Amino acid sequence: MTNYKKMYYTLFNALSKAIENIDVANYGAARVILIEAQQKAEEIYIEAEEEAPETE
């Protein structure tokens, strides 16, 4: 089962960190934070799908 709560917290925390970096004009760091969060959320989703039993 996909853990949407974990995905949400991952993305929300990254957004908060990215906004902090944007506020001090550190756009490169903000971009990296967002990319890494996107990748982590994708990993969470893919792992959940791989663990889910197949249904027809």
PDB file of N, H, CA, C and O in Angstrom:
ATOM      1  N   MET A   1       0.841  -1.178   0.000  1.00  0.00           N
ATOM      2  CA  MET A   1       0.000   0.000   0.000  1.00  0.00           C
ATOM      3  C   MET A   1       0.888   1.244   0.000  1.00  0.00           C
ATOM      4  O   MET A   1       1.862   1.337   0.747  1.00  0.00           O
ATOM      5  N   THR A   2       0.529   2.174  -0.840  1.00  0.00           N
ATOM      6  H   THR A   2      -0.262   2.098  -1.447  1.00  0.00           H
ATOM      7  CA  THR A   2       1.308   3.399  -0.954  1.00  0.00           C
ATOM      8  C   THR A   2       1.174   4.243   0.305  1.00  0.00           C
ATOM      9  O   THR A   2       0.066   4.478   0.789  1.00  0.00           O
ATOM     10  N   ASN A   3       2.288   4.690   0.825  1.00  0.00           N
ATOM     11  H   ASN A   3       3.187   4.500   0.432  1.00  0.00           H
ATOM     12  CA  ASN A   3       2.293   5.498   2.036  1.00  0.00           C
ATOM     13  C   ASN A   3       2.256   6.982   1.653  1.00  0.00           C
ATOM     14  O   ASN A   3       3.281   7.662   1.618  1.00  0.00           O
ATOM     15  N   TYR A   4       1.046   7.453   1.367  1.00  0.00           N
ATOM     16  H   TYR A   4       0.214   6.900   1.395  1.00  0.00           H
ATOM     17  CA  TYR A   4       0.895   8.842   0.936  1.00  0.00           C
ATOM     18  C   TYR A   4       1.266   9.820   2.046  1.00  0.00           C
ATOM     19  O   TYR A   4       1.722  10.930   1.772  1.00  0.00           O
ATOM     20  N   LYS A   5       1.074   9.416   3.282  1.00  0.00           N
ATOM     21  H   LYS A   5       0.704   8.515   3.505  1.00  0.00           H
ATOM     22  CA  LYS A   5       1.430  10.289   4.401  1.00  0.00           C
ATOM     23  C   LYS A   5       2.942  10.546   4.401  1.00  0.00           C
ATOM     24  O   LYS A   5       3.380  11.682   4.584  1.00  0.00           O
ATOM     25  N   LYS A   6       3.724   9.505   4.200  1.00  0.00           N
ATOM     26  H   LYS A   6       3.368   8.583   4.052  1.00  0.00           H
ATOM     27  CA  LYS A   6       5.182   9.651   4.156  1.00  0.00           C
ATOM     28  C   LYS A   6       5.594  10.509   2.961  1.00  0.00           C
ATOM     29  O   LYS A   6       6.484  11.351   3.077  1.00  0.00           O
ATOM     30  N   MET A   7       4.948  10.294   1.815  1.00  0.00           N
ATOM     31  H   MET A   7       4.225   9.609   1.721  1.00  0.00           H
ATOM     32  CA  MET A   7       5.238  11.095   0.635  1.00  0.00           C
ATOM     33  C   MET A   7       4.904  12.563   0.901  1.00  0.00           C
ATOM     34  O   MET A   7       5.675  13.451   0.539  1.00  0.00           O
ATOM     35  N   TYR A   8       3.763  12.817   1.531  1.00  0.00           N
ATOM     36  H   TYR A   8       3.137  12.096   1.825  1.00  0.00           H
ATOM     37  CA  TYR A   8       3.341  14.183   1.828  1.00  0.00           C
ATOM     38  C   TYR A   8       4.354  14.876   2.737  1.00  0.00           C
ATOM     39  O   TYR A   8       4.779  15.996   2.455  1.00  0.00           O
ATOM     40  N   TYR A   9       4.740  14.209   3.828  1.00  0.00           N
ATOM     41  H   TYR A   9       4.395  13.299   4.056  1.00  0.00           H
ATOM     42  CA  TYR A   9       5.695  14.813   4.753  1.00  0.00           C
ATOM     43  C   TYR A   9       7.043  15.060   4.087  1.00  0.00           C
ATOM     44  O   TYR A   9       7.682  16.083   4.336  1.00  0.00           O
ATOM     45  N   THR A  10       7.472  14.137   3.248  1.00  0.00           N
ATOM     46  H   THR A  10       6.953  13.307   3.045  1.00  0.00           H
ATOM     47  CA  THR A  10       8.724  14.312   2.517  1.00  0.00           C
ATOM     48  C   THR A  10       8.679  15.575   1.663  1.00  0.00           C
ATOM     49  O   THR A  10       9.598  16.394   1.690  1.00  0.00           O
ATOM     50  N   LEU A  11       7.593  15.718   0.906  1.00  0.00           N
ATOM     51  H   LEU A  11       6.846  15.053   0.884  1.00  0.00           H
ATOM     52  CA  LEU A  11       7.472  16.876   0.024  1.00  0.00           C
ATOM     53  C   LEU A  11       7.250  18.166   0.805  1.00  0.00           C
ATOM     54  O   LEU A  11       7.828  19.199   0.466  1.00  0.00           O
ATOM     55  N   PHE A  12       6.422  18.120   1.842  1.00  0.00           N
ATOM     56  H   PHE A  12       5.953  17.281   2.117  1.00  0.00           H
ATOM     57  CA  PHE A  12       6.133  19.320   2.628  1.00  0.00           C
ATOM     58  C   PHE A  12       7.394  19.853   3.301  1.00  0.00           C
ATOM     59  O   PHE A  12       7.662  21.054   3.271  1.00  0.00           O
ATOM     60  N   ASN A  13       8.158  18.961   3.902  1.00  0.00           N
ATOM     61  H   ASN A  13       7.940  17.985   3.926  1.00  0.00           H
ATOM     62  CA  ASN A  13       9.392  19.386   4.563  1.00  0.00           C
ATOM     63  C   ASN A  13      10.384  19.973   3.567  1.00  0.00           C
ATOM     64  O   ASN A  13      11.063  20.957   3.859  1.00  0.00           O
ATOM     65  N   ALA A  14      10.460  19.365   2.396  1.00  0.00           N
ATOM     66  H   ALA A  14       9.909  18.565   2.159  1.00  0.00           H
ATOM     67  CA  ALA A  14      11.362  19.884   1.377  1.00  0.00           C
ATOM     68  C   ALA A  14      10.903  21.261   0.893  1.00  0.00           C
ATOM     69  O   ALA A  14      11.725  22.151   0.675  1.00  0.00           O
ATOM     70  N   LEU A  15       9.612  21.433   0.730  1.00  0.00           N
ATOM     71  H   LEU A  15       8.944  20.711   0.907  1.00  0.00           H
ATOM     72  CA  LEU A  15       9.102  22.744   0.318  1.00  0.00           C
ATOM     73  C   LEU A  15       9.452  23.808   1.349  1.00  0.00           C
ATOM     74  O   LEU A  15       9.845  24.920   0.994  1.00  0.00           O
ATOM     75  N   SER A  16       9.310  23.469   2.608  1.00  0.00           N
ATOM     76  H   SER A  16       8.990  22.567   2.896  1.00  0.00           H
ATOM     77  CA  SER A  16       9.634  24.421   3.669  1.00  0.00           C
ATOM     78  C   SER A  16      11.111  24.806   3.614  1.00  0.00           C
ATOM     79  O   SER A  16      11.454  25.982   3.735  1.00  0.00           O
ATOM     80  N   LYS A  17      11.982  23.815   3.431  1.00  0.00           N
ATOM     81  H   LYS A  17      11.703  22.860   3.333  1.00  0.00           H
ATOM     82  CA  LYS A  17      13.420  24.089   3.346  1.00  0.00           C
ATOM     83  C   LYS A  17      13.744  24.896   2.095  1.00  0.00           C
ATOM     84  O   LYS A  17      14.578  25.801   2.135  1.00  0.00           O
ATOM     85  N   ALA A  18      13.087  24.571   0.985  1.00  0.00           N
ATOM     86  H   ALA A  18      12.410  23.836   0.952  1.00  0.00           H
ATOM     87  CA  ALA A  18      13.331  25.300  -0.256  1.00  0.00           C
ATOM     88  C   ALA A  18      12.908  26.756  -0.121  1.00  0.00           C
ATOM     89  O   ALA A  18      13.617  27.651  -0.581  1.00  0.00           O
ATOM     90  N   ILE A  19      11.769  27.001   0.499  1.00  0.00           N
ATOM     91  H   ILE A  19      11.193  26.274   0.873  1.00  0.00           H
ATOM     92  CA  ILE A  19      11.302  28.374   0.698  1.00  0.00           C
ATOM     93  C   ILE A  19      12.294  29.152   1.551  1.00  0.00           C
ATOM     94  O   ILE A  19      12.576  30.317   1.270  1.00  0.00           O
ATOM     95  N   GLU A  20      12.827  28.516   2.592  1.00  0.00           N
ATOM     96  H   GLU A  20      12.598  27.570   2.820  1.00  0.00           H
ATOM     97  CA  GLU A  20      13.831  29.185   3.420  1.00  0.00           C
ATOM     98  C   GLU A  20      15.039  29.597   2.570  1.00  0.00           C
ATOM     99  O   GLU A  20      15.576  30.692   2.737  1.00  0.00           O
ATOM    100  N   ASN A  21      15.452  28.730   1.678  1.00  0.00           N
ATOM    101  H   ASN A  21      15.016  27.841   1.542  1.00  0.00           H
ATOM    102  CA  ASN A  21      16.589  29.037   0.808  1.00  0.00           C
ATOM    103  C   ASN A  21      16.241  30.108  -0.214  1.00  0.00           C
ATOM    104  O   ASN A  21      17.081  30.950  -0.532  1.00  0.00           O
ATOM    105  N   ILE A  22      15.043  30.093  -0.725  1.00  0.00           N
ATOM    106  H   ILE A  22      14.361  29.409  -0.467  1.00  0.00           H
ATOM    107  CA  ILE A  22      14.614  31.127  -1.672  1.00  0.00           C
ATOM    108  C   ILE A  22      14.599  32.485  -0.984  1.00  0.00           C
ATOM    109  O   ILE A  22      14.984  33.492  -1.578  1.00  0.00           O
ATOM    110  N   ASP A  23      14.155  32.511   0.266  1.00  0.00           N
ATOM    111  H   ASP A  23      13.842  31.693   0.748  1.00  0.00           H
ATOM    112  CA  ASP A  23      14.103  33.772   1.015  1.00  0.00           C
ATOM    113  C   ASP A  23      15.467  34.448   1.146  1.00  0.00           C
ATOM    114  O   ASP A  23      15.552  35.671   1.263  1.00  0.00           O
ATOM    115  N   VAL A  24      16.526  33.652   1.125  1.00  0.00           N
ATOM    116  H   VAL A  24      16.457  32.659   1.029  1.00  0.00           H
ATOM    117  CA  VAL A  24      17.874  34.226   1.212  1.00  0.00           C
ATOM    118  C   VAL A  24      18.592  34.155  -0.146  1.00  0.00           C
ATOM    119  O   VAL A  24      19.819  34.214  -0.219  1.00  0.00           O
ATOM    120  N   ALA A  25      17.805  34.028  -1.203  1.00  0.00           N
ATOM    121  H   ALA A  25      16.808  33.980  -1.144  1.00  0.00           H
ATOM    122  CA  ALA A  25      18.302  34.024  -2.590  1.00  0.00           C
ATOM    123  C   ALA A  25      19.278  32.887  -2.876  1.00  0.00           C
ATOM    124  O   ALA A  25      20.178  33.037  -3.702  1.00  0.00           O
ATOM    125  N   ASN A  26      19.110  31.765  -2.208  1.00  0.00           N
ATOM    126  H   ASN A  26      18.379  31.643  -1.537  1.00  0.00           H
ATOM    127  CA  ASN A  26      19.944  30.591  -2.460  1.00  0.00           C
ATOM    128  C   ASN A  26      19.142  29.634  -3.353  1.00  0.00           C
ATOM    129  O   ASN A  26      18.699  28.571  -2.918  1.00  0.00           O
ATOM    130  N   TYR A  27      18.973  30.044  -4.600  1.00  0.00           N
ATOM    131  H   TYR A  27      19.333  30.908  -4.953  1.00  0.00           H
ATOM    132  CA  TYR A  27      18.095  29.325  -5.527  1.00  0.00           C
ATOM    133  C   TYR A  27      18.642  27.963  -5.928  1.00  0.00           C
ATOM    134  O   TYR A  27      17.875  27.027  -6.153  1.00  0.00           O
ATOM    135  N   GLY A  28      19.942  27.849  -6.016  1.00  0.00           N
ATOM    136  H   GLY A  28      20.565  28.609  -5.833  1.00  0.00           H
ATOM    137  CA  GLY A  28      20.542  26.563  -6.369  1.00  0.00           C
ATOM    138  C   GLY A  28      20.253  25.500  -5.329  1.00  0.00           C
ATOM    139  O   GLY A  28      19.898  24.369  -5.659  1.00  0.00           O
ATOM    140  N   ALA A  29      20.410  25.877  -4.059  1.00  0.00           N
ATOM    141  H   ALA A  29      20.699  26.796  -3.790  1.00  0.00           H
ATOM    142  CA  ALA A  29      20.129  24.928  -2.980  1.00  0.00           C
ATOM    143  C   ALA A  29      18.650  24.570  -2.960  1.00  0.00           C
ATOM    144  O   ALA A  29      18.292  23.413  -2.741  1.00  0.00           O
ATOM    145  N   ALA A  30      17.795  25.553  -3.188  1.00  0.00           N
ATOM    146  H   ALA A  30      18.086  26.493  -3.366  1.00  0.00           H
ATOM    147  CA  ALA A  30      16.352  25.297  -3.213  1.00  0.00           C
ATOM    148  C   ALA A  30      16.018  24.303  -4.316  1.00  0.00           C
ATOM    149  O   ALA A  30      15.219  23.388  -4.117  1.00  0.00           O
ATOM    150  N   ARG A  31      16.630  24.486  -5.467  1.00  0.00           N
ATOM    151  H   ARG A  31      17.279  25.229  -5.628  1.00  0.00           H
ATOM    152  CA  ARG A  31      16.384  23.575  -6.596  1.00  0.00           C
ATOM    153  C   ARG A  31      16.808  22.153  -6.257  1.00  0.00           C
ATOM    154  O   ARG A  31      16.073  21.202  -6.524  1.00  0.00           O
ATOM    155  N   VAL A  32      17.991  22.007  -5.670  1.00  0.00           N
ATOM    156  H   VAL A  32      18.588  22.780  -5.453  1.00  0.00           H
ATOM    157  CA  VAL A  32      18.490  20.677  -5.295  1.00  0.00           C
ATOM    158  C   VAL A  32      17.558  20.018  -4.282  1.00  0.00           C
ATOM    159  O   VAL A  32      17.247  18.833  -4.402  1.00  0.00           O
ATOM    160  N   ILE A  33      17.119  20.768  -3.301  1.00  0.00           N
ATOM    161  H   ILE A  33      17.372  21.731  -3.204  1.00  0.00           H
ATOM    162  CA  ILE A  33      16.205  20.241  -2.279  1.00  0.00           C
ATOM    163  C   ILE A  33      14.929  19.720  -2.925  1.00  0.00           C
ATOM    164  O   ILE A  33      14.455  18.635  -2.587  1.00  0.00           O
ATOM    165  N   LEU A  34      14.372  20.493  -3.852  1.00  0.00           N
ATOM    166  H   LEU A  34      14.757  21.374  -4.126  1.00  0.00           H
ATOM    167  CA  LEU A  34      13.123  20.086  -4.506  1.00  0.00           C
ATOM    168  C   LEU A  34      13.315  18.858  -5.391  1.00  0.00           C
ATOM    169  O   LEU A  34      12.466  17.967  -5.409  1.00  0.00           O
ATOM    170  N   ILE A  35      14.414  18.807  -6.116  1.00  0.00           N
ATOM    171  H   ILE A  35      15.104  19.531  -6.101  1.00  0.00           H
ATOM    172  CA  ILE A  35      14.684  17.647  -6.966  1.00  0.00           C
ATOM    173  C   ILE A  35      14.843  16.390  -6.118  1.00  0.00           C
ATOM    174  O   ILE A  35      14.274  15.346  -6.437  1.00  0.00           O
ATOM    175  N   GLU A  36      15.614  16.487  -5.043  1.00  0.00           N
ATOM    176  H   GLU A  36      16.077  17.335  -4.783  1.00  0.00           H
ATOM    177  CA  GLU A  36      15.823  15.329  -4.170  1.00  0.00           C
ATOM    178  C   GLU A  36      14.513  14.868  -3.532  1.00  0.00           C
ATOM    179  O   GLU A  36      14.284  13.667  -3.391  1.00  0.00           O
ATOM    180  N   ALA A  37      13.658  15.806  -3.149  1.00  0.00           N
ATOM    181  H   ALA A  37      13.843  16.782  -3.263  1.00  0.00           H
ATOM    182  CA  ALA A  37      12.376  15.449  -2.555  1.00  0.00           C
ATOM    183  C   ALA A  37      11.484  14.754  -3.575  1.00  0.00           C
ATOM    184  O   ALA A  37      10.794  13.789  -3.248  1.00  0.00           O
ATOM    185  N   GLN A  38      11.500  15.238  -4.791  1.00  0.00           N
ATOM    186  H   GLN A  38      12.061  16.022  -5.056  1.00  0.00           H
ATOM    187  CA  GLN A  38      10.713  14.609  -5.842  1.00  0.00           C
ATOM    188  C   GLN A  38      11.189  13.167  -6.061  1.00  0.00           C
ATOM    189  O   GLN A  38      10.375  12.251  -6.175  1.00  0.00           O
ATOM    190  N   GLN A  39      12.483  12.978  -6.118  1.00  0.00           N
ATOM    191  H   GLN A  39      13.145  13.723  -6.026  1.00  0.00           H
ATOM    192  CA  GLN A  39      13.043  11.643  -6.319  1.00  0.00           C
ATOM    193  C   GLN A  39      12.698  10.717  -5.155  1.00  0.00           C
ATOM    194  O   GLN A  39      12.370   9.548  -5.361  1.00  0.00           O
ATOM    195  N   LYS A  40      12.773  11.243  -3.929  1.00  0.00           N
ATOM    196  H   LYS A  40      13.040  12.192  -3.762  1.00  0.00           H
ATOM    197  CA  LYS A  40      12.451  10.433  -2.750  1.00  0.00           C
ATOM    198  C   LYS A  40      10.975  10.024  -2.765  1.00  0.00           C
ATOM    199  O   LYS A  40      10.644   8.876  -2.469  1.00  0.00           O
ATOM    200  N   ALA A  41      10.090  10.965  -3.109  1.00  0.00           N
ATOM    201  H   ALA A  41      10.359  11.898  -3.349  1.00  0.00           H
ATOM    202  CA  ALA A  41       8.665  10.646  -3.172  1.00  0.00           C
ATOM    203  C   ALA A  41       8.405   9.588  -4.241  1.00  0.00           C
ATOM    204  O   ALA A  41       7.591   8.688  -4.037  1.00  0.00           O
ATOM    205  N   GLU A  42       9.083   9.689  -5.365  1.00  0.00           N
ATOM    206  H   GLU A  42       9.745  10.420  -5.530  1.00  0.00           H
ATOM    207  CA  GLU A  42       8.945   8.680  -6.419  1.00  0.00           C
ATOM    208  C   GLU A  42       9.423   7.317  -5.926  1.00  0.00           C
ATOM    209  O   GLU A  42       8.789   6.301  -6.211  1.00  0.00           O
ATOM    210  N   GLU A  43      10.522   7.284  -5.197  1.00  0.00           N
ATOM    211  H   GLU A  43      11.037   8.109  -4.965  1.00  0.00           H
ATOM    212  CA  GLU A  43      11.034   6.024  -4.648  1.00  0.00           C
ATOM    213  C   GLU A  43      10.029   5.397  -3.697  1.00  0.00           C
ATOM    214  O   GLU A  43       9.796   4.189  -3.745  1.00  0.00           O
ATOM    215  N   ILE A  44       9.434   6.204  -2.836  1.00  0.00           N
ATOM    216  H   ILE A  44       9.623   7.185  -2.796  1.00  0.00           H
ATOM    217  CA  ILE A  44       8.438   5.705  -1.889  1.00  0.00           C
ATOM    218  C   ILE A  44       7.276   5.071  -2.646  1.00  0.00           C
ATOM    219  O   ILE A  44       6.805   3.991  -2.292  1.00  0.00           O
ATOM    220  N   TYR A  45       6.822   5.754  -3.688  1.00  0.00           N
ATOM    221  H   TYR A  45       7.204   6.632  -3.976  1.00  0.00           H
ATOM    222  CA  TYR A  45       5.695   5.260  -4.473  1.00  0.00           C
ATOM    223  C   TYR A  45       6.047   3.963  -5.190  1.00  0.00           C
ATOM    224  O   TYR A  45       5.282   3.000  -5.148  1.00  0.00           O
ATOM    225  N   ILE A  46       7.204   3.935  -5.848  1.00  0.00           N
ATOM    226  H   ILE A  46       7.826   4.717  -5.883  1.00  0.00           H
ATOM    227  CA  ILE A  46       7.617   2.751  -6.604  1.00  0.00           C
ATOM    228  C   ILE A  46       7.812   1.554  -5.687  1.00  0.00           C
ATOM    229  O   ILE A  46       7.394   0.445  -6.020  1.00  0.00           O
ATOM    230  N   GLU A  47       8.442   1.764  -4.533  1.00  0.00           N
ATOM    231  H   GLU A  47       8.781   2.665  -4.262  1.00  0.00           H
ATOM    232  CA  GLU A  47       8.655   0.669  -3.584  1.00  0.00           C
ATOM    233  C   GLU A  47       7.325   0.103  -3.106  1.00  0.00           C
ATOM    234  O   GLU A  47       7.188  -1.111  -2.954  1.00  0.00           O
ATOM    235  N   ALA A  48       6.354   0.960  -2.868  1.00  0.00           N
ATOM    236  H   ALA A  48       6.465   1.946  -2.991  1.00  0.00           H
ATOM    237  CA  ALA A  48       5.048   0.503  -2.407  1.00  0.00           C
ATOM    238  C   ALA A  48       4.365  -0.312  -3.499  1.00  0.00           C
ATOM    239  O   ALA A  48       3.731  -1.327  -3.212  1.00  0.00           O
ATOM    240  N   GLU A  49       4.492   0.122  -4.735  1.00  0.00           N
ATOM    241  H   GLU A  49       5.007   0.947  -4.968  1.00  0.00           H
ATOM    242  CA  GLU A  49       3.866  -0.594  -5.845  1.00  0.00           C
ATOM    243  C   GLU A  49       4.516  -1.964  -6.041  1.00  0.00           C
ATOM    244  O   GLU A  49       3.833  -2.935  -6.367  1.00  0.00           O
ATOM    245  N   GLU A  50       5.821  -2.043  -5.846  1.00  0.00           N
ATOM    246  H   GLU A  50       6.376  -1.255  -5.581  1.00  0.00           H
ATOM    247  CA  GLU A  50       6.534  -3.314  -5.997  1.00  0.00           C
ATOM    248  C   GLU A  50       6.158  -4.297  -4.891  1.00  0.00           C
ATOM    249  O   GLU A  50       6.151  -5.508  -5.113  1.00  0.00           O
ATOM    250  N   GLU A  51       5.846  -3.782  -3.700  1.00  0.00           N
ATOM    251  H   GLU A  51       5.851  -2.798  -3.520  1.00  0.00           H
ATOM    252  CA  GLU A  51       5.493  -4.622  -2.572  1.00  0.00           C
ATOM    253  C   GLU A  51       4.032  -5.048  -2.586  1.00  0.00           C
ATOM    254  O   GLU A  51       3.664  -6.018  -1.923  1.00  0.00           O
ATOM    255  N   ALA A  52       3.202  -4.339  -3.328  1.00  0.00           N
ATOM    256  H   ALA A  52       3.501  -3.551  -3.866  1.00  0.00           H
ATOM    257  CA  ALA A  52       1.768  -4.621  -3.339  1.00  0.00           C
ATOM    258  C   ALA A  52       1.500  -5.927  -4.073  1.00  0.00           C
ATOM    259  O   ALA A  52       2.129  -6.206  -5.094  1.00  0.00           O
ATOM    260  N   PRO A  53       0.580  -6.723  -3.565  1.00  0.00           N
ATOM    261  CA  PRO A  53       0.226  -7.959  -4.264  1.00  0.00           C
ATOM    262  C   PRO A  53      -0.482  -7.627  -5.582  1.00  0.00           C
ATOM    263  O   PRO A  53      -1.230  -6.654  -5.681  1.00  0.00           O
ATOM    264  N   GLU A  54      -0.226  -8.449  -6.566  1.00  0.00           N
ATOM    265  H   GLU A  54       0.382  -9.239  -6.486  1.00  0.00           H
ATOM    266  CA  GLU A  54      -0.839  -8.222  -7.860  1.00  0.00           C
ATOM    267  C   GLU A  54      -2.316  -8.623  -7.821  1.00  0.00           C
ATOM    268  O   GLU A  54      -2.666  -9.666  -7.267  1.00  0.00           O
ATOM    269  N   THR A  55      -3.165  -7.807  -8.399  1.00  0.00           N
ATOM    270  H   THR A  55      -2.881  -6.960  -8.849  1.00  0.00           H
ATOM    271  CA  THR A  55      -4.593  -8.110  -8.483  1.00  0.00           C
ATOM    272  C   THR A  55      -5.027  -7.993  -9.934  1.00  0.00           C
ATOM    273  O   THR A  55      -4.449  -7.240 -10.717  1.00  0.00           O
ATOM    274  N   GLU A  56      -6.050  -8.749 -10.271  1.00  0.00           N
ATOM    275  H   GLU A  56      -6.519  -9.361  -9.635  1.00  0.00           H
ATOM    276  CA  GLU A  56      -6.552  -8.695 -11.647  1.00  0.00           C
ATOM    277  C   GLU A  56      -7.966  -8.230 -11.651  1.00  0.00           C
ATOM    278  O   GLU A  56      -8.575  -8.115 -12.715  1.00  0.00           O
TER     279      GLU A  56
END
